[in-house]
Amino acid sequence: MLVTALVSGLSLGSIYGLIALGFTLTFAVSGTVNFAQGSSVMSGAVICHALTMGAHWPMIAAVPVALSACAIWGMVVERIAVRPFVTRGTNSWLNGDRGARHRA
């Protein structure tokens, strides 16, 4: 039981670490924070689970498909939701409407 808890804790901690590394890398490279990253991680897990359990794909085939789908989704989100604000040099997308009202 202790070994199971240790393996589970280490794997979950590794996943959290990778997600945090992704946030850090995104911020260091582009100077923006992409909060859609968490939904991308969950989408990848759901796609992989659906392919392995629902469509009975082998895991070795489902993982690259899920990674590719998440990569494409990330590019779409970056082009539509992040890049317009980065080119304008604003981060008002982080706080929505409130930023404009507080500055006035």
Contacts in CASP RR format, 6 or more apart in sequence:
PFRMAT RR
TARGET T0000
AUTHOR 0000-0000-0000
METHOD contacts of the structure
MODEL  1
MLVTALVSGLSLGSIYGLIALGFTLTFAVSGTVNFAQGSSVMSGAVICHA
LTMGAHWPMIAAVPVALSACAIWGMVVERIAVRPFVTRGTNSWLNGDRGA
RHRA
19 37 0 8 1.000
19 38 0 8 1.000
19 41 0 8 1.000
22 37 0 8 1.000
23 33 0 8 1.000
23 34 0 8 1.000
23 37 0 8 1.000
26 32 0 8 1.000
26 33 0 8 1.000
26 34 0 8 1.000
26 37 0 8 1.000
27 33 0 8 1.000
30 82 0 8 1.000
30 86 0 8 1.000
31 86 0 8 1.000
32 82 0 8 1.000
32 85 0 8 1.000
32 86 0 8 1.000
32 91 0 8 1.000
33 94 0 8 1.000
34 77 0 8 1.000
34 78 0 8 1.000
34 82 0 8 1.000
36 74 0 8 1.000
36 77 0 8 1.000
36 81 0 8 1.000
40 70 0 8 1.000
40 73 0 8 1.000
40 74 0 8 1.000
40 77 0 8 1.000
41 70 0 8 1.000
43 69 0 8 1.000
43 70 0 8 1.000
43 73 0 8 1.000
44 66 0 8 1.000
44 67 0 8 1.000
44 69 0 8 1.000
44 70 0 8 1.000
45 66 0 8 1.000
47 62 0 8 1.000
47 65 0 8 1.000
47 66 0 8 1.000
47 69 0 8 1.000
47 70 0 8 1.000
48 59 0 8 1.000
48 62 0 8 1.000
48 63 0 8 1.000
48 65 0 8 1.000
48 66 0 8 1.000
51 57 0 8 1.000
51 61 0 8 1.000
51 62 0 8 1.000
51 65 0 8 1.000
51 66 0 8 1.000
52 58 0 8 1.000
52 59 0 8 1.000
52 62 0 8 1.000
57 65 0 8 1.000
81 93 0 8 1.000
82 93 0 8 1.000
85 91 0 8 1.000
85 92 0 8 1.000
85 93 0 8 1.000
92 99 0 8 1.000
92 100 0 8 1.000
END
